[in-house]
Amino acid sequence: MAVSYKKLWHILLDRDMKKRDLQEAAGLTKYAMNKLSRDENVSTEVLGKICSALNCTTDDIMEFVSDEK
């Protein structure tokens, strides 16, 4: 199972925000943002900061997708 943050990027587009805006609003590191950009796993602390900054839930920003090889 892999994770996808496409929902997060759609929220940012809808709110006319850039990744840098999210990074500042949520207090995220560049390392965390890079992991998000590559659809890699991040800690629940990072997800919590994002949800708090965007006033949403984890279901709104991420989804699990099957690994099809």
N, C-alpha and C positions, 0 to 999 in steps of 0.2 A: 504494500500500500504506500502510495506516495501522497504528498500534500501539494495542494495548489492554492496560490494566493491571488488568483485572477479576480475573485470577488473584491478583494482589497483594492486592487488597481482600478476596478470599475467605480468603487466608492470615491476614490480620490478624483477620478475624472468627473464624476457627478458633482462633486463639491469644489471643483476647480482648484484642486490642491496638487502640489508636486510632491515627489518623494521627500525632498528636502524639508518641505513644510510639515509632513508627517513626522519626520525624524526629530524636528525641533519641538513640535507639539507634544509628542509622546516621550521625549527624552531618550531616544534610542541612539545607539552607537552606529558608526559606519559599518562595523562588522555585522551587526544585526540586520541592517538594511541590505547589505550585500547578500546575506543568507536568504532573506525574504525575496530578493530579486531573482535568486537562483532556485526558488521553490524548495529550499532546504529546511530541515527541521529547526525550529527555534524554541526557546524555553517558554513555559506558560507565563513567566513574568513579562516577557516581551509581548506576548499576545494580550495580556492584561493591560499593559500600558497603551497598546494600540486601541483596544476596545474602550478604555477610559477616555482617551483623547478624542475618539470619533463617536462616542456615546452609542456603541453597538455591542453585539455579542460575537463570540468566535464563529458562530454559524454564518454571520454576515460577512466575514472576511476570509474564510478559508473553507476548503473542502478536501476530503480524501478521494483520491482517484486510484483505480487499480493499475498495477504495473503490467502493461501488456507488452510482452516481448516476443 
